[in-house]
């Protein structure tokens, strides 16, 4: 593997090491896929063969000879994720979303980056989840998504897509429209959509700049409308309240950057203003 691949893998391993006990404790009363919150040699090979070295989408079966045990892993994945979701799982998704935001915030802090939640700085609803700051000013916003369930049937629903690369879900809803308005009109620094993928095969942190996300949204419009399930609703005060969204867009994983590239991108954003200030001080 290339050095930068190992760096991305080591960053992810460090993230898991820092958060594994916290995640397992939080989800102990809910069904977990047996490979969730783990990262082994198999995942390193899958990362390289099914993401880093791959230029074009190919059927997952073509990896069976290059990624040992993938066939068995796929069987377990299909067996687990094709079962109907428990009605409580969407609520768990929402609670977990906040937990993953906090875990990533804490991890960024642990590697020397200043990171806070959007509401810690007084920003309103629909702003991206996390903010990287330098000298008490935002230099980047991060919208965080955690996904553990691949869309295993996407090859039938969206021709040309495969579960390992085409499950990076983005809800095509009013929140996205509201957030896009904020990103394009109110935020003056870079915004990145950050995906924590925890599939049985592909695992890691991946990202895409907001400009590329919105360009893809404009190009594809809508890729899939999922049937509503009981897990998309809760009952409160005699009302049936919808929690989940059914209109979906699937960002292409092969066009996303990896964990190390995300960290390097952020570090460059920090270094640039400091270089500019130094040049001004020196009269350059």
C-alpha positions as CSV (number, residue, x, y, z in Angstrom):
1,X,0.0,0.0,0.0
2,X,1.0,3.6,-0.5
3,X,2.1,5.5,2.5
4,X,-0.8,7.9,2.4
5,X,-3.2,4.9,2.5
6,X,-1.6,3.6,5.6
7,X,-1.9,7.1,7.1
8,X,-5.6,7.2,6.4
9,X,-6.0,3.7,7.9
10,X,-3.9,4.6,11.0
11,X,-6.1,7.7,11.5
12,X,-9.2,5.6,11.4
13,X,-7.8,3.0,13.7
14,X,-6.9,5.7,16.1
15,X,-10.4,7.1,15.9
16,X,-11.9,3.7,16.6
17,X,-9.5,3.1,19.5
18,X,-10.5,6.4,21.0
19,X,-14.3,5.8,20.7
20,X,-14.9,2.0,20.5
21,X,-15.9,1.5,24.2
22,X,-18.1,4.6,24.1
23,X,-19.9,3.4,20.9
24,X,-20.4,-0.2,22.1
25,X,-21.8,1.0,25.4
26,X,-24.2,3.4,23.7
27,X,-25.5,0.7,21.4
28,X,-25.4,-2.3,23.7
29,X,-29.2,-2.7,23.8
30,X,-29.6,-2.4,20.0
31,X,-28.8,-4.8,17.2
32,X,-25.3,-4.4,15.7
33,X,-23.8,-6.0,12.7
34,X,-21.0,-8.2,13.9
35,X,-18.3,-6.2,12.1
36,X,-19.6,-2.8,13.2
37,X,-17.0,-0.6,15.1
38,X,-14.2,-2.9,14.0
39,X,-11.3,-2.7,11.5
40,X,-9.2,-5.7,10.6
41,X,-6.7,-6.7,7.9
42,X,-9.7,-7.6,5.6
43,X,-10.8,-4.0,5.8
44,X,-7.4,-2.7,4.8
45,X,-7.4,-4.8,1.7
46,X,-11.0,-3.8,0.9
47,X,-10.0,-0.1,1.3
48,X,-7.2,-0.5,-1.2
49,X,-8.9,-2.7,-3.8
50,X,-12.5,-1.3,-3.6
51,X,-11.7,2.4,-3.1
52,X,-8.1,3.6,-3.4
53,X,-7.0,1.6,-6.5
54,X,-10.4,1.6,-8.2
55,X,-11.1,4.0,-11.1
56,X,-14.5,2.8,-12.3
57,X,-17.4,1.1,-10.6
58,X,-17.5,-2.7,-11.2
59,X,-19.8,-5.4,-9.8
60,X,-18.8,-6.4,-6.3
61,X,-18.5,-10.1,-7.4
62,X,-15.4,-9.1,-9.4
63,X,-13.5,-8.4,-6.2
64,X,-14.0,-11.9,-4.8
65,X,-10.7,-13.1,-6.1
66,X,-8.7,-10.1,-5.0
67,X,-10.3,-9.5,-1.5
68,X,-10.1,-12.7,0.5
69,X,-13.3,-13.5,2.5
70,X,-15.3,-10.9,0.7
71,X,-17.8,-13.4,-0.5
72,X,-18.6,-14.6,3.0
73,X,-18.6,-11.0,4.3
74,X,-21.2,-10.1,1.7
75,X,-23.4,-13.1,2.7
76,X,-23.4,-11.9,6.3
77,X,-24.0,-8.3,5.2
78,X,-27.0,-9.2,3.1
79,X,-28.4,-11.5,5.8
80,X,-28.3,-8.7,8.4
81,X,-29.2,-5.6,6.4
82,X,-32.0,-7.1,4.3
83,X,-34.0,-7.8,7.4
84,X,-36.8,-5.3,8.2
85,X,-35.5,-2.5,10.5
86,X,-36.8,-2.4,14.0
87,X,-39.2,0.5,14.5
88,X,-36.9,2.1,17.1
89,X,-33.8,2.2,14.8
90,X,-34.6,5.5,13.1
91,X,-34.7,7.2,16.5
92,X,-31.4,5.5,17.3
93,X,-30.0,6.9,14.0
94,X,-30.7,10.4,15.2
95,X,-29.2,9.9,18.6
96,X,-26.2,8.1,17.1
97,X,-25.7,11.0,14.7
98,X,-25.1,13.4,17.5
99,X,-22.8,10.9,19.2
100,X,-20.7,10.6,16.1
101,X,-20.5,14.3,15.7
102,X,-19.1,14.6,19.3
103,X,-16.7,11.7,18.7
104,X,-15.3,13.3,15.6
105,X,-15.1,16.7,17.3
106,X,-13.1,15.1,20.2
107,X,-10.8,13.3,17.7
108,X,-10.0,16.4,15.8
109,X,-9.1,18.1,19.1
110,X,-6.9,15.1,20.0
111,X,-4.8,15.6,16.9
112,X,-4.4,19.4,17.5
113,X,-7.3,20.9,15.6
114,X,-9.7,23.3,17.3
115,X,-13.2,22.0,16.7
116,X,-16.6,22.9,18.1
117,X,-20.3,22.1,17.4
118,X,-22.2,24.7,15.3
119,X,-24.5,25.5,18.2
120,X,-21.5,26.2,20.5
121,X,-20.8,29.3,18.4
122,X,-24.5,30.4,18.3
123,X,-25.2,29.3,14.7
124,X,-28.8,28.5,13.9
125,X,-30.5,25.3,12.8
126,X,-29.4,23.7,9.5
127,X,-25.8,24.9,9.8
128,X,-23.3,22.1,9.2
129,X,-22.6,20.1,12.4
130,X,-19.0,20.9,13.2
131,X,-16.7,23.9,12.8
132,X,-13.0,24.0,12.6
133,X,-11.7,27.2,14.1
134,X,-8.4,29.1,14.2
135,X,-7.8,32.3,16.2
136,X,-11.4,32.0,17.3
137,X,-12.7,32.3,13.8
138,X,-14.3,29.5,11.6
139,X,-12.1,28.3,8.8
140,X,-14.2,25.3,7.7
141,X,-17.6,23.7,8.4
142,X,-18.2,19.9,8.4
143,X,-21.5,18.2,7.8
144,X,-21.2,14.7,9.4
145,X,-22.9,11.5,8.3
146,X,-22.4,8.1,9.8
147,X,-23.5,5.0,7.7
148,X,-23.3,1.4,8.6
149,X,-25.9,-0.1,6.3
150,X,-25.0,-0.4,2.6
151,X,-27.8,-0.2,0.1
152,X,-27.2,-3.8,-1.0
153,X,-29.9,-3.7,-3.7
154,X,-28.8,-0.5,-5.3
155,X,-27.5,-2.4,-8.4
156,X,-31.1,-3.2,-9.2
157,X,-32.6,0.1,-8.3
158,X,-30.0,2.5,-9.8
159,X,-28.3,0.9,-12.8
160,X,-24.5,1.3,-12.8
161,X,-24.2,1.7,-9.0
162,X,-22.9,-0.9,-6.5
163,X,-23.4,-1.2,-2.7
164,X,-19.8,-0.6,-1.7
165,X,-19.6,2.8,-3.5
166,X,-23.2,3.9,-4.0
167,X,-24.5,3.9,-0.4
168,X,-23.2,7.3,0.7
169,X,-26.7,8.6,1.3
170,X,-27.8,12.2,1.1
171,X,-31.4,13.0,1.9
172,X,-32.9,15.1,-0.9
173,X,-35.2,17.1,1.5
174,X,-36.0,20.5,2.7
175,X,-33.2,20.4,5.2
176,X,-30.7,20.0,2.4
177,X,-32.3,22.9,0.5
178,X,-32.1,25.1,3.7
179,X,-28.5,24.0,4.4
180,X,-27.5,24.7,0.8
181,X,-28.9,28.2,1.0
182,X,-26.8,28.8,4.2
183,X,-23.7,27.3,2.7
184,X,-23.9,29.2,-0.6
185,X,-25.1,32.6,0.8
186,X,-24.0,32.9,4.5
187,X,-20.9,30.8,5.0
188,X,-17.7,32.4,3.6
189,X,-15.3,29.5,4.3
190,X,-15.1,26.0,2.8
191,X,-17.7,23.4,3.7
192,X,-17.2,19.7,3.5
193,X,-19.6,16.8,3.7
194,X,-17.9,14.1,5.8
195,X,-19.0,10.5,5.8
196,X,-18.0,8.0,8.5
197,X,-18.5,4.7,6.6
198,X,-18.7,1.5,8.7
199,X,-19.8,-1.1,6.2
200,X,-18.7,-4.7,6.7
201,X,-16.3,-4.1,3.8
202,X,-15.4,-0.5,3.3
203,X,-14.6,1.5,6.5
204,X,-13.1,4.9,7.0
205,X,-13.7,8.7,6.9
206,X,-14.4,10.1,3.5
207,X,-15.3,13.6,2.3
208,X,-16.5,15.8,-0.5
209,X,-16.5,19.6,-0.8
210,X,-19.9,21.2,-0.8
211,X,-19.5,22.6,-4.3
212,X,-19.1,19.1,-5.7
213,X,-21.9,17.7,-3.6
214,X,-24.4,20.4,-4.9
215,X,-23.1,19.9,-8.4
216,X,-23.9,16.2,-8.1
217,X,-27.3,17.0,-6.6
218,X,-28.1,19.3,-9.6
219,X,-26.9,16.7,-12.1
220,X,-28.8,13.7,-10.7
221,X,-31.8,15.4,-9.1
222,X,-33.1,12.3,-7.4
223,X,-31.8,8.7,-7.6
224,X,-34.2,6.7,-5.4
225,X,-37.4,7.1,-3.5
226,X,-37.6,4.5,-0.7
227,X,-40.9,3.2,0.7
228,X,-41.9,4.5,4.0
229,X,-41.4,2.2,7.0
230,X,-42.7,2.2,10.5
231,X,-39.3,3.1,11.7
232,X,-39.6,6.4,10.0
233,X,-42.3,7.5,12.5
234,X,-42.7,8.1,16.2
235,X,-45.9,8.7,18.1
236,X,-46.0,11.6,20.5
237,X,-49.0,13.4,22.1
238,X,-51.4,11.5,19.9
239,X,-49.6,12.5,16.7
240,X,-47.6,10.4,14.2
241,X,-44.4,12.3,13.6
242,X,-42.2,11.5,10.6
243,X,-38.5,11.3,11.4
244,X,-36.9,9.7,8.3
245,X,-36.7,10.8,4.7
246,X,-37.4,8.7,1.7
247,X,-36.0,10.7,-1.2
248,X,-32.4,9.8,-1.7
249,X,-29.2,10.8,-3.6
250,X,-26.1,8.6,-3.4
251,X,-22.8,10.4,-3.6
252,X,-20.1,8.5,-5.5
253,X,-17.5,7.2,-3.1
254,X,-14.8,6.9,-5.7
255,X,-14.9,10.7,-6.1
256,X,-14.4,11.4,-2.4
257,X,-11.2,12.1,-0.6
258,X,-9.9,10.0,2.3
259,X,-9.3,10.7,6.0
260,X,-5.7,11.8,5.6
261,X,-6.6,14.2,2.7
262,X,-9.3,15.7,4.9
263,X,-6.9,16.4,7.7
264,X,-4.3,17.8,5.3
265,X,-7.0,20.0,3.7
266,X,-7.9,21.4,7.1
267,X,-4.3,21.9,8.0
268,X,-3.6,23.9,4.8
269,X,-6.6,26.2,5.6
270,X,-5.0,26.9,9.0
271,X,-1.6,27.5,7.5
272,X,-2.7,29.8,4.7
273,X,-4.0,32.7,6.9
274,X,-0.9,32.3,9.1
275,X,1.4,32.6,6.0
276,X,-0.6,35.7,4.8
277,X,-0.2,37.3,8.2
278,X,3.5,36.6,8.3
279,X,3.9,38.1,4.8
280,X,2.0,41.2,5.8
281,X,4.2,41.5,8.9
282,X,7.3,41.3,6.8
283,X,6.0,43.7,4.2
284,X,5.7,41.1,1.5
